[in-house]
Amino acid sequence: MNNKGPLKGIRVVDLTSMVMGPYSTQIMADMGAEVIKVEPPTGDNTRFVSKGPVPGMSGVYVNVNRGKRSIVLDLRSDEGKQALEKLIATADVFIHSMRGKAINKLGFSYDAVSAIKPDIIYTNCYGYSRRGPNADQPAYDDTIQADCGLPHVQQLLTGKANFVGTIMADKVAGMTALYATVMALFHRERTGEGQEVEVGMFETMASFMLVEHANGALFDPPLGPANYHRAVAPNRAPYQTKDGHIAALVYNDKHWAAFMDAVQPEWQSEEFDTLEQRANRINEVYGLLAETFKTRTTAEWLELLKELHIPAAPLRTPDELFDNEHLNAIDFFETVDAPYGTVRFPGVPTWFSKSPGKVAGPTQALGEDTDAVLAELGLDTPVVKTGSDTI
C-alpha cells in the first residue's frame, strides 16, 4: 500500500469485478487507499481472461487489482453477510458493480449499508442508470460502444462499422467512477455527510461521445447532424511515408503557414490559408497532405516537424511502450516482485509534489488476505461453499 498518496487513510470495500470497477479502485489503491477486494469463491472472472504466469492471475486481472487485499466471502451465507457487515462498519467507501436487483437481494442496498455506516460513500457501477427503462439490463464494453455510437463513427471514418481496439467504455466509466467517488469524499470532508453515487457506463459514454460529436445537434433547432466532421473524415488516417507511417496534425494557422513555407507543395493555395477554410474542406485537406507525406521518409518528416513545432509521432505498437525512451526517462514503469514472478507495471500517470501516487504492490491470490482481514475484525474465517459464484 502507498503510505504517501492523497487517499492515505481511506478504506475501500470493493465488490466490483471485470474492468470498470476494478480499474477505478486500482487507481484508489495506487493513490494510497486501502482497498479490500471481496470475491466469490470462484473469483473474479477477469482472473481467467488473458495470459498469466499461473492460473487465476491473468495479465488483465493482475494489472487492475494490484495492491489490493483479497478476501473470499460467500454472501449467500449468514456468516459471509455478517463478515461483510463488520467490514463495512470500518470503511469509507463501498463500491460494487452488481446489477441493482442482485445487490438488493443480497441485503446490501445503500439503505442497508448506510444504516451500518451513515457517512459511507456508496458507489454503484452500472451498465445503465437505475432511473431509466434499461435499468438492470446486462452490459459489457462492446454493447455500450454500440449503444453510444462508437461503431457508427468508426464506419463514417473507415467505411466499416467496428469497435475501437481498446475497452474504452470500461476504462472511461472506471475513471468516472473514480472521480465521482473522490468528489463525494470531498463533500463528506466538508460536511460530514455520506451519500450514494451512481455511475452508468452508457450515460458516461454518451457524455464522452457527445463532447465533440454533439456538434450542430447541440442547438435547438439543430444546425446539423451529431458528428464532428474532422474526426470522421474518411481521409483522416496515419500518413504513409516513403518507409512507414506517421501521425501529424498540421492544424492551426501557425502550423499551417510554417508547413507551407518549409515544404511548398504544388497544391498550396490561398483557399486553404485559414483554419475555417480548412475545416470546411477537411477531408480534401487530409487527402492533399497524404500525398505530400509520401515524398519523404518517416525520420525526415519527424525531424522537420519537430523543427517546426508541429505535433507528430511515429506509429508504435503497444509492445514498444515498454521500451519507450520518454516513459523510461520518467521511471513510468515500476517493477514489483510477487510470488508468481516479477511484474513490470505501467505506473501512475499523474504527478504530485507532496503526496505522490505509487503502484500499491503485487496482486494477491484469491482469498489470500481473508484470514488476516477477518482476524482484524475479531472474526473467525467463515466456511466458504466451494463452487459458489455469488459474493
C-alpha positions in Angstrom: 0.0 0.0 0.0 1.2 3.5 -0.8 1.6 5.3 2.5 2.1 8.8 1.0 -0.7 9.1 -1.5 -3.5 11.6 -1.3 -6.0 8.9 -0.4 -3.9 7.6 2.6 -6.3 6.5 5.4 -9.2 5.8 3.2 -10.6 2.2 3.4 -12.5 0.9 0.3 -14.6 -2.2 0.3 -14.6 -3.3 -3.3 -17.3 -5.7 -4.6 -16.5 -4.9 -8.3 -15.5 -7.3 -11.0 -14.3 -7.3 -14.6 -12.7 -3.9 -15.5 -14.8 -0.8 -14.9 -14.9 -1.0 -11.1 -11.5 -2.7 -10.6 -9.8 -0.1 -12.7 -11.4 2.7 -10.5 -10.3 1.0 -7.3 -6.8 0.2 -8.7 -6.2 3.9 -9.0 -7.5 4.4 -5.5 -5.0 1.8 -4.2 -2.1 3.5 -6.1 -3.2 6.8 -4.5 -2.9 5.4 -1.0 -6.3 3.9 -0.2 -6.5 0.5 1.5 -8.7 -1.5 -1.0 -10.2 -4.7 0.2 -11.4 -6.7 -2.7 -14.3 -9.1 -1.8 -14.5 -12.0 -4.3 -16.8 -15.1 -4.6 -15.2 -18.5 -4.1 -14.8 -18.8 -7.8 -13.0 -15.5 -8.1 -13.5 -12.5 -10.4 -13.9 -13.8 -14.0 -11.2 -11.4 -15.1 -8.7 -13.7 -13.4 -9.1 -16.1 -16.4 -9.5 -13.9 -19.5 -5.9 -13.4 -20.6 -2.3 -14.7 -20.3 -0.8 -15.1 -16.9 2.1 -16.9 -15.1 -0.2 -19.1 -13.0 -3.9 -19.9 -13.2 -6.1 -17.2 -11.9 -3.6 -14.5 -12.5 -4.3 -13.2 -16.0 -2.4 -10.0 -17.1 -5.6 -8.0 -17.2 -6.6 -9.1 -13.6 -3.2 -8.5 -12.2 -2.9 -5.0 -13.6 -6.3 -3.7 -12.4 -6.2 -5.4 -9.0 -2.6 -4.6 -7.9 -2.1 -3.6 -4.3 -5.5 -4.7 -3.1 -6.2 -7.2 -0.3 -8.2 -10.2 -1.5 -10.8 -11.8 0.7 -13.4 -14.5 -0.2 -16.9 -14.3 1.2 -19.9 -16.3 0.2 -22.7 -13.7 0.7 -25.4 -16.4 0.3 -24.4 -17.5 3.8 -25.2 -15.7 7.1 -21.6 -15.9 8.1 -20.4 -14.2 4.9 -23.0 -11.4 5.2 -22.1 -10.8 8.9 -18.4 -10.6 8.0 -19.2 -8.0 5.2 -21.3 -6.0 7.6 -18.4 -5.9 10.1 -16.1 -4.8 7.3 -18.5 -2.1 6.1 -18.5 -0.6 9.6 -14.8 0.2 9.2 -15.0 1.5 5.7 -15.1 4.9 4.0 -16.2 3.7 0.6 -18.4 0.8 -0.5 -18.3 0.2 -4.3 -19.9 -2.6 -6.3 -20.7 -3.5 -9.9 -23.6 -5.8 -9.5 -27.0 -5.1 -11.0 -29.4 -3.3 -8.7 -31.7 -6.3 -8.1 -28.7 -8.5 -7.2 -27.1 -6.3 -4.6 -30.5 -5.5 -3.1 -31.3 -9.3 -2.9 -28.1 -9.9 -1.0 -29.2 -7.2 1.5 -26.5 -4.6 0.7 -28.5 -1.7 -0.8 -27.5 1.8 0.0 -30.1 2.0 2.8 -28.8 -1.2 4.4 -25.1 -0.2 4.1 -25.7 3.4 5.3 -27.6 2.1 8.3 -24.3 0.3 9.3 -22.0 3.3 8.4 -24.0 6.5 7.9 -21.2 8.6 6.5 -20.1 6.0 3.9 -19.7 6.8 0.2 -21.7 4.1 -1.6 -20.8 3.9 -5.4 -22.9 1.9 -7.8 -21.1 0.9 -11.1 -23.9 0.0 -13.5 -24.3 -0.6 -17.2 -27.3 1.7 -17.3 -28.8 4.0 -14.7 -31.4 2.6 -12.4 -33.6 5.6 -13.2 -34.3 4.6 -16.8 -36.1 1.8 -18.7 -32.7 -0.1 -19.2 -32.1 -0.5 -15.5 -30.8 -3.9 -14.7 -30.0 -4.7 -18.4 -26.7 -6.5 -18.6 -23.9 -4.6 -20.3 -20.3 -5.1 -21.4 -17.9 -2.8 -23.2 -18.9 -4.0 -26.7 -22.6 -3.4 -26.2 -22.0 0.0 -24.6 -19.7 1.0 -27.5 -22.6 0.1 -29.9 -25.3 1.8 -27.9 -23.3 5.1 -27.7 -22.5 5.3 -31.4 -18.8 4.4 -31.5 -19.0 1.7 -34.2 -21.1 4.2 -36.3 -18.5 6.9 -36.2 -15.9 4.3 -37.0 -18.0 3.4 -40.0 -18.0 7.1 -41.1 -14.3 7.1 -40.7 -13.3 3.8 -42.3 -16.3 2.6 -44.2 -16.8 -0.3 -41.8 -18.7 -0.5 -38.5 -16.3 -1.6 -35.9 -15.4 -1.4 -32.2 -12.3 0.6 -31.3 -9.3 -1.5 -30.4 -9.4 -0.9 -26.6 -12.1 -1.4 -24.0 -12.8 2.3 -23.9 -16.2 2.2 -22.3 -14.9 0.1 -19.3 -12.0 2.4 -18.7 -13.7 5.7 -19.2 -16.5 4.6 -16.9 -13.9 3.4 -14.4 -12.2 6.8 -14.3 -15.7 8.4 -14.0 -16.5 6.2 -11.0 -13.2 7.2 -9.5 -13.7 11.0 -9.8 -17.3 10.7 -8.7 -16.3 8.8 -5.6 -13.5 11.2 -4.7 -15.9 14.2 -5.2 -18.3 12.5 -2.7 -15.4 12.0 -0.3 -14.5 15.7 -0.7 -18.2 16.6 0.1 -18.0 14.4 3.2 -14.8 16.1 4.2 -16.5 19.5 4.2 -20.0 18.5 5.6 -19.6 15.1 7.3 -22.3 13.7 5.0 -22.0 10.3 3.3 -24.1 9.7 0.1 -24.9 7.3 -2.7 -23.3 7.7 -6.1 -24.4 6.1 -9.3 -22.2 5.8 -12.5 -23.7 4.2 -15.6 -21.4 3.1 -18.4 -23.9 4.1 -21.0 -24.5 7.6 -19.6 -20.8 8.0 -19.2 -20.1 7.1 -22.8 -23.0 9.1 -24.1 -21.5 12.2 -22.4 -18.0 11.2 -23.6 -19.1 10.8 -27.2 -21.1 14.0 -27.4 -18.2 16.2 -26.2 -17.4 16.8 -29.9 -19.9 14.8 -31.8 -22.9 16.8 -30.5 -21.7 19.5 -32.9 -24.7 21.1 -34.7 -27.2 18.9 -32.9 -26.4 20.7 -29.7 -28.6 23.6 -30.7 -32.3 24.0 -30.9 -33.3 23.7 -33.7 -30.4 21.5 -34.8 -27.8 23.1 -37.1 -26.6 19.8 -38.5 -26.1 16.1 -37.6 -24.4 14.9 -34.4 -20.9 14.2 -35.7 -17.7 16.2 -35.7 -16.7 16.1 -39.3 -12.9 16.3 -38.7 -12.9 13.2 -36.5 -14.9 11.1 -39.1 -13.3 12.4 -42.3 -12.5 9.3 -44.4 -9.0 10.6 -45.2 -8.2 11.1 -41.5 -5.6 8.3 -41.0 -1.9 8.0 -40.3 0.0 9.3 -43.3 2.0 6.9 -45.4 5.7 7.9 -45.8 8.4 6.5 -48.1 9.2 3.8 -45.5 6.4 3.7 -43.0 3.7 5.8 -41.4 3.5 9.0 -39.3 0.8 10.8 -37.4 0.9 14.6 -37.8 -1.5 17.4 -37.2 -0.9 20.4 -39.4 -3.9 22.1 -38.0 -3.8 25.7 -36.7 -2.9 28.7 -38.8 0.6 29.0 -37.3 1.4 25.3 -38.0 -0.1 25.5 -41.5 1.9 28.6 -42.5 5.1 27.0 -41.2 4.5 23.8 -43.1 3.6 25.5 -46.3 6.8 27.7 -46.2 9.0 24.7 -45.4 7.5 22.2 -47.8 5.9 24.3 -50.5 3.7 21.6 -52.1 2.4 22.2 -55.6 -1.2 22.3 -54.4 -0.5 25.2 -51.9 -3.3 27.8 -52.3 -4.8 30.8 -50.5 -8.1 28.9 -50.4 -6.6 26.8 -47.5 -5.0 29.7 -45.6 -7.4 29.9 -42.6 -8.5 27.3 -40.1 -12.1 28.0 -41.1 -11.4 27.3 -44.8 -9.6 24.1 -44.0 -12.2 22.9 -41.5 -14.9 23.3 -44.2 -12.9 21.1 -46.6 -11.1 19.0 -44.1 -11.3 15.7 -46.0 -9.8 17.3 -49.0 -7.1 18.8 -46.9 -6.3 15.4 -45.4 -6.1 13.9 -48.9 -3.7 16.5 -50.1 -1.5 16.2 -47.1 -1.5 12.4 -47.5 0.0 12.7 -51.0 2.7 15.1 -49.7 3.8 12.9 -46.8 4.6 10.1 -49.3 7.5 12.1 -50.6 9.9 11.7 -47.6 10.9 9.1 -45.0 9.4 8.9 -41.5 12.7 10.1 -40.0 12.9 13.0 -42.3 9.4 14.1 -41.6 9.8 13.8 -37.8 13.0 15.9 -37.9 11.3 18.6 -39.9 8.1 18.7 -37.9 10.0 18.8 -34.7 11.9 21.8 -36.0 8.6 23.5 -37.0 6.9 22.7 -33.6 4.2 20.7 -35.3 2.7 17.8 -33.4 3.9 14.5 -34.9 4.7 10.9 -33.8 5.7 7.7 -35.5 3.3 4.7 -35.3 4.2 2.4 -32.5 2.9 -0.9 -31.1 1.8 -1.4 -27.5 4.9 -3.6 -27.1 7.1 -0.7 -27.9 5.7 1.3 -25.0 7.7 -1.0 -22.6 10.9 0.3 -24.2 9.8 3.9 -24.8 12.6 6.5 -24.2 10.3 9.1 -22.7 8.5 6.6 -20.4 11.7 5.1 -19.2 13.3 8.5 -18.6 10.5 9.4 -16.1 10.6 5.9 -14.5 7.0 5.3 -15.6 7.2 1.5 -15.2 7.5 0.1 -11.7 8.9 -3.4 -11.1 7.2 -5.4 -8.3 8.2 -8.9 -7.1 5.4 -11.3 -6.4 5.1 -15.0 -5.6 4.2 -15.7 -9.2 7.1 -13.8 -10.6 8.4 -10.3 -11.4 5.8 -7.8 -12.8 6.6 -4.6 -14.7 3.6 -2.5 -14.0 2.6 0.6 -16.0 2.9 3.2 -13.3 0.8 6.2 -12.1 0.3 8.7 -14.9 -0.1 11.7 -12.6 2.5 13.5 -10.5 2.0 15.1 -7.1 4.7 17.2 -5.4 3.5 16.4 -1.8 1.5 13.2 -2.0 2.7 11.1 -4.9 1.0 8.0 -6.2 2.8 4.7 -6.5 2.0 1.2 -7.7 0.4 -0.2 -4.5 2.0 -3.6 -4.6 1.5 -7.1 -6.1 -1.8 -8.6 -6.9 -2.9 -11.1 -4.3 -4.0 -14.7 -4.9 -7.7 -15.4 -4.5 -8.6 -15.0 -0.8 -5.0 -14.6 0.3 -5.9 -12.0 2.9 -9.2 -13.5 4.2 -7.9 -14.8 7.5 -5.9 -11.6 8.2 -8.7 -9.2 7.4 -11.3 -11.1 9.4 -9.0 -11.5 12.3 -8.6 -7.7 12.4 -12.4 -7.6 12.7 -12.4 -10.1 15.5 -14.0 -12.8 13.4 -13.2 -16.4 12.5 -12.9 -17.3 8.8 -16.3 -18.4 7.7 -16.8 -21.7 5.9 -17.0 -21.0 2.2 -19.2 -23.0 -0.1 -17.0 -24.2 -2.9 -18.2 -23.6 -6.4 -20.3 -20.6 -5.5 -20.2 -17.8 -7.9 -22.1 -15.3 -5.7 -20.2 -12.9 -3.4 
